[in-house]
């Protein structure tokens, strides 16, 4: 593989938008779930860090947020709104 290829080119799934990722997650695609979490892990962690929570508590918030996302994903009406949902 050429070093000039971007990560998205070497793995087209990484280029999926939120609509596609959510659709694939709802279909049971575990790789899509991993990609979705990987895409938003920095955002999810940034909120408790902003409020000066210690690392172990930030990790708990991350885990709870991911569990809540998994539970509520079928109710998400607009996948493009996912970042705003995660921040709330």
C-alpha positions as CSV (number, residue, x, y, z in Angstrom):
1,X,0.0,0.0,0.0
2,X,1.3,3.4,-0.9
3,X,2.1,5.7,2.0
4,X,0.2,8.4,0.2
5,X,-3.1,6.6,0.9
6,X,-5.0,8.1,3.7
7,X,-6.6,6.0,6.5
8,X,-10.0,6.4,4.9
9,X,-8.7,5.1,1.6
10,X,-7.0,2.1,3.2
11,X,-10.3,1.4,5.2
12,X,-13.3,2.8,3.4
13,X,-15.5,2.1,6.4
14,X,-13.6,4.8,8.4
15,X,-15.0,7.3,5.9
16,X,-18.6,6.3,6.7
17,X,-20.7,9.2,7.9
18,X,-22.8,9.1,11.0
19,X,-25.9,8.1,9.2
20,X,-24.2,5.0,7.7
21,X,-22.5,4.2,11.0
22,X,-25.8,4.3,12.9
23,X,-27.6,2.3,10.3
24,X,-24.8,-0.4,10.4
25,X,-24.8,-0.4,14.2
26,X,-28.6,-0.9,14.3
27,X,-28.1,-3.8,11.9
28,X,-25.7,-5.4,14.4
29,X,-22.4,-4.6,12.7
30,X,-19.9,-4.7,15.6
31,X,-17.1,-3.1,13.5
32,X,-19.4,-0.1,12.8
33,X,-20.0,0.2,16.6
34,X,-16.2,0.2,17.2
35,X,-15.8,2.8,14.5
36,X,-18.6,5.0,16.0
37,X,-17.1,4.8,19.4
38,X,-13.6,5.4,18.1
39,X,-14.8,8.5,16.2
40,X,-16.4,10.0,19.3
41,X,-14.3,8.8,22.2
42,X,-12.4,12.1,22.4
43,X,-15.6,14.1,22.6
44,X,-17.1,11.7,25.2
45,X,-14.0,11.9,27.4
46,X,-13.7,15.7,27.0
47,X,-16.9,16.5,28.9
48,X,-15.9,14.9,32.3
49,X,-12.4,16.2,31.9
50,X,-13.8,19.7,31.4
51,X,-15.4,19.4,34.8
52,X,-12.1,18.2,36.3
53,X,-13.2,14.7,37.1
54,X,-10.4,12.3,38.0
55,X,-9.4,9.8,35.2
56,X,-11.2,6.8,36.8
57,X,-14.5,8.9,37.0
58,X,-14.0,10.1,33.5
59,X,-13.7,6.5,32.4
60,X,-16.9,5.7,34.2
61,X,-18.7,8.5,32.5
62,X,-17.4,7.2,29.2
63,X,-18.6,3.7,29.8
64,X,-22.1,4.9,31.0
65,X,-22.4,7.2,28.0
66,X,-21.5,4.4,25.6
67,X,-24.1,2.1,27.3
68,X,-26.7,4.8,27.1
69,X,-25.9,5.4,23.4
70,X,-26.2,1.7,22.7
71,X,-29.6,1.6,24.4
72,X,-31.0,4.7,22.8
73,X,-29.5,4.4,19.3
74,X,-32.7,3.0,17.8
75,X,-34.5,6.2,19.0
76,X,-32.0,8.6,17.4
77,X,-34.0,10.4,14.8
78,X,-31.2,12.3,13.1
79,X,-27.8,10.7,13.2
80,X,-26.1,14.0,12.2
81,X,-27.2,15.2,15.7
82,X,-25.2,12.6,17.4
83,X,-22.4,14.9,18.6
84,X,-24.9,17.2,20.2
85,X,-26.6,14.3,21.9
86,X,-23.3,13.0,23.2
87,X,-22.5,16.4,24.7
88,X,-25.8,16.5,26.6
